[in-house]
């Protein structure tokens, strides 16, 4: 399963889809922060804990996990990708339509 995340999508193709959904690298950090804020406002802390979404770093708020997901610089953590996919594409099905057919 090298190169694929649990729901069968190639991680490189997924990162390409992210960069197409948020194409302006200059505003990537700002967009990521807005997405993360929307997610943490919508889902309660208990739900995020169940999904193992850590919203703090060393006990301090401000872990920028959405930024790391969008940049492809963080290890693959499926729940984090699922939240980002939902925010950017609406569903895995919608995401799949924008990926190459062999992904």
Secondary structure as UniProt FT lines:
FT   TURN            2..3
FT   TURN            6..7
FT   HELIX           11..21
FT   HELIX           25..27
FT   HELIX           28..42
FT   HELIX           45..50
FT   TURN            51..52
FT   STRAND          56..57
FT   TURN            58..59
FT   STRAND          60..61
FT   HELIX           65..71
FT   HELIX           78..89
FT   HELIX           92..97
FT   TURN            101..102
//
